[in-house]
Amino acid sequence: LHNLLHAYTSNSLHWSKYAHGNPNKQYTRNLVYEVPGLFNLLLLVWTPGKESPVHDHADSHCLMKVLQGSLIETRFAIPQNAGHDGPLVQTSRKNFESNQVTYMADALGLHEISNPSPTEYSVSLHLYTPPNAALRGCHIYDIQSGEAKHVMQCPYDSVRG
């Protein structure tokens, strides 16, 4: 799957009907396609200067391809005792440009994704398998305290365009 996503060259004519941004949100989650219990494919539109909370992936695998703009992925170690070990420990920070692909899973830690541009939206394609967070939520973490909180995913901002 990584090779398949890597081989695709982003063309907004292919995905623009799914790209619904909202300046009042950090990012939007737009469902492109899903096979319940197997995977979901989402197009995320990142508001300029905004980021996701630090989060886990609910025991699923995630492939992310940047389709437009750039995104920064900051990874953190999973605390042994969430909320009692102090601040999260950053393990890496990488910039991903258009057409680059990355992989994330809970075995690699936690992460946050941010759009570094103060003026331009970024767009990314995410494949989650299995789609556990959509079914049972995930955990978000406070960077300073390391405290974890279970959250359910918000409804999709759009479904199939």
N, C-alpha and C positions, 0 to 999 in steps of 0.2 A: 504493500500500500504506500509506503514511503516513496518508493521509486516511481509509482504511478503519479502521485501528487507532484513529485519533483519534476517529472517529465512534462507536466502541463505548464504552458506559458500563459500567464494571466491575460485575459482579453475581456474587458468590461462588457462587451456585447454578449458574452456568455452568462454573466452573473448580475448585471445591473438591475434586473427586475426583482432580485432578492435583497438588494442593498437599500434598506430603509433606515436612515439615520434619525436621531432625535437629539437635538442640542441640550435637552433637559435631562438626559441620561448619560451615564458614563459610557455605555455602549448598548447596542441593540442586538438581540438574538433572533435571527430570522431563519426559520426552518426551511431547508431546501428539500430534504427527503429523509424518510425514516423507514426502517423495518423494525417494528416493535420487538424489544428484547434483544435485538441484534446490533443495530447501530442507528445513530442519527447524524445527519450532515447539516451543519449550521453555517450561515454566513453572518459574521459579526461585523458591525460597523462601529468603529471607535471614534468617539467625539474628541476633537483636538484637546490635548493636554490632560486627558482623563485616563484612569486606570481601573482595572478590576480590583476587588479585594484579594488579599492573599488567600488561596484556597487549595483544597485537595481535589482529587478527581473521583472520589467515591468508588475506588477499585476498578476504574475503567482506564482504557488506553486512549490517548488523544494525539492526533496528528493535526498540526496547524500549518497552513500555508498562507503567507502574506500575499494578498492579491493586489493591494494598492497601498502606497505609502510605506511606512516602517513602523515596527513595534519593538519594544524592549521587553524581554522576559527576564525577570529577577526571580531566582530560585532561593529557597530557604530550606534548612533542615527541619524535619518534623520533630517538634519537641517531645521528649520522653514523657513529661508531665505537663501537658498544656495548661498554661495559666500559672504555673509554679516555677518554671525554669527561667523566667525573665524574658527579655526581648528575643525575638526570632533571630537565628543566625543565618546571615546571607551566605550562600554557597557559590553563586555565580550571577552574572549579569551579562546578557548578550543582546546585541541589536540585530534584528532581522529585517532585511529589505525586501522589496517586492520580489516574488517568485522563490523566496527561501522557505524551507520547510523545517519544522522542529517536531520533536516527539516528547510527550510528557506522560508520566504515570506516577502513582503514589510511591512506588519503589524509589523514585528519583527525588522525592521530597514534595514541597509545596511550591507554588509560584504565583506571581502576579504579572499581568500583562499591561503595558502602558503605551499610549500614543504620545511620543515625544514632541510632535508638531504642535505649535501653539495656534495654527490656523487651518491645517488640512486634516480631513477625515482619513483614517486608515481603514482598510477592509481586509478581513482574514476569513479563510475557510477552515472549519473545524470538523473533524470526523471523530466521534466518540463511540467506542465499542467495548463492552456493551454500554448502552446509554443509561448507566446507573443513576447519575445525578438528575436526569430528567424524571426518573421514576421515584427516587427516594431522597433526593437532595444531596448536599455536600456540606463540608465544614469550611467556614471562613475564619481567619485568624487575625488577631490584633498584633501588629508588628511589635509594638512596645511591650505588651504584657505577655504575649504568646498565648493568650486565652483563645479557645476555640468555641465556635457557636454553630450549631446545626441550622442550616437554612434550606428551605425548599426552593427550587428554581421558580422564577417568575414565569408567567405565561410568555409564549413566544410573541415577539413584536409583529411578526408576520408569518404566515404559513404558505409555503409554495408560491411566493411572489405576491 
